[in-house]
Amino acid sequence: MFDGPLTESLMGRARANGLIDLRIHDLRVFSTDPRHFKVDDRPYGGGAGMVLQAEPIYRALKRVRASAGRGRKRPKPYVVYLSPQGRVLNQKVAHALSRRSWIVLLCGHYEGVDERILRWVDEEISIGDYVLTGGELPAMVLADTVLRLVPGVVKERESIQKDSFQDGLLDYPHFTRPALWRGQKVPAVLLSGHHEEIQRWRKKQALAVTSRKRPDLVPK
């Protein structure tokens, strides 16, 4: 599931250039079942669905932590469990995570994970108030939004600084060639070459777009 999104475009180039080190670990490798490599079981107390067992996750986390090697001064990884019960991911959270040197993303599945493994989890994060079939898609979303903030991943740093939500507002409208397309003109100020006026227009438009589309974000 991870091969496509995390090997193409910016993520693929960043990995190839050594800007980021992203590795995928299969929980089945750490199964206690030598025959079927199961990592899930039925929940105590009954009920529908299956639950990921604590032991395979514990073994996986232990192996990942040991991968830094002995004697090397490397901080322990910050373990994030992708869960609909976690703090909702936003740009502020992404920036905080991007400042950590090593993050482990734990993907739940089915009904989730054995609650006892949360002792080894630093934080639970959700990508929204809805439920998916597993934590793989949220992990890819989180990885993309965090890793693009690593210096060098996005070539033009200014494009990140002008993103939506960077300053609490949505992004201003963008236009490109041609200047006249199907009867619609590019705003004259953007063709004027007057940088101060352009910046003033963009700030005004960002506030207008946010007021119209996301009034909940507009500062009081």
N, C-alpha and C positions, 0 to 999 in steps of 0.2 A: 504493500500500500504506500510505502514511503518513497519508493524509488523515483517515481515521476516528479512529484512536487519539489523534492529536495535534491534533485540532481539536474534540474533544468534552470535556464535563465540565470538570475543573479545568484541564487543559492548554489547552483552547480559550478559557476565560475569562482565563487568565493571559496568553495571547498577545494577546487582544483588549484587555486593560487595559495592555499594554506592560510587564508584569513580566518577561517573557522574550521573546527574539528567536530564533525557530527557523526556519531556512530549509533547504530541500531542493534539492539540486543533482543533476541527471541526468548521469551520466558520458558518455552518448552525445553530449551537446553538445560534449564535448571530444575526440571521436574523431578519429583521423587518417585515417579512411576516409570520404571525401566522398560516397560513393554509398550505402553500407549502414549507416554509423555504427556499425560493429562496435567493441567494446572488449575482445574476448577473442580468444584464439588457442590452438592446440594446444601442449602442453608439449614442450620439448626433451627428448629422451631417450625419447619415447614414453609410452604409458600412457593410461588412460581419462580423459575429462573435458576441460574447457577451463580456461584461466587468464586472469584479467584482466590486460591489458597495463599496463606501468608508465607509458607516456607519457600516456594519457588521465587517469590518476590524478594524475600530476605536474602536468599542465595545470590540472586542477580545483583542486588545492591552491594552486597559484600564483594562480589567479583569486580564490579565497576569501580568501587572505591580502591581496591587493591591494584587496579590497572595503572595507577599513578606511579607505582614502583616504590620500593623501599628506599628510604634515605633522601627522597626528593622532597623539597619544600613546596608542596602543592596543597592548597586548602581543600578541605573535604567538599564534595559536591553539595549543592543546594538542591534538595529533592522536592519536586513539584508533582503533585498528584492531580491529574485532570479529572475534575469532578463537578457535577452540576450543583453541588453544595458549597463550592469554593467561592472565593472573592472573584468578582467579575473582571475579566481582562479588559483593560483600557490602555491608552497611550502612556499614562503615568506609570502603570504597573509594568508595561513593556520596557520603559526607560530604566526602572529600578532593576529589573532582571538583566538588562543588557550590561549593567555594571558588574555583574557577578562573573567570575572567570570560569566557572564550571557549574552547569546545571544538568540535573537528571530529570527527565520527564517520564513519569509512570502513567501508563495508559490502562485505565480500568476497562472492564468489559462485562457483559451480561448485567448482573445486579450490582456490580462493583467489586471491591476487594474486601477480604477479611479485615474487620475493623482493627484488629490487633497490630496490623502492619503499619498503621498510621503513626505509631510511635517513632518510626524512622522516616517520616515525611515532615518536611519543614513547612510546607504550605499547600493548600488546595486552591486550584484556580479553575474557574468556569469561563467559557466563552459566550455564555448567554443563558437566559432563563428558559431553557428547553432541554430535552433529553435526546441524545443520540445513541446509536447501538454500541458505541465504544469510545474510548479516549484517543483513538488514533487520529481522527480528523481534527479534534481540538489541539492535539499535540503538534500537528503540522501547522495549524493556524498560529499557535503561540510561537513555534520555532521561527516561522517566517517573519512575524511582526517584531520579534526580539532581535534576530540575527541581522536584519536589514539596518539596525541601528549601530552595528559594529563598524567602526571606522574603516573605510575602504570597500565595504560590501556594495554600497551605493556610490557610484563614482562622483556625482555632484552632491556634496554635503548640503548645499543650500536647498536641494529638493526635499530633503528630510525636514529641514528646519521650517519649511513652508507647508508641511503636511497638515491635513485636517487634524484637529484636536491638539496640535502642538502648543498653541496658546489658548486653548479652551474654546476656539471657534472652528467652524468648518472652513474649508479652503475657498478661496475666491475663484470665480469663473476663469477658464482658460480658453484661448483661441489660437488657431494656427492658420497657415495658408490654405486657400486663398482668402483675401480680405473681404471679398463678396462671394457668398455661396448661397445659391437658390434664393436670392432676394434678401438675404440676411447679411448685415454688415458687422465687421469687427468694430467694437467701440473705438471712436476716434482717438481717445486719449492714449490707447495702446500703440497707436501708429505715430504719435507725436514726437517720441524720443525724449520727452520731458520726464526724467526718472522720478523726480519728486512728486509730480502730478500723478504718475502711474502708481507709485506706492500709496499715495493718498486714496486713489480710486480703489485699489485692491483692498485696503483696510476697510473702506466703506462697504464694498461688495461682500467681504467676508462676514461682516456684521449683518448685512441685509439677508444673505443666504442662510445664515444661522438662525436669524429671527423667523424666517419663513419655514425652514425645514426642521429645525431643532430648537424651538423657543426655550426648551428646558435648559439649554446650554448658555443662553444669553445672560451675562452678568447683571445682577440686580442693580 
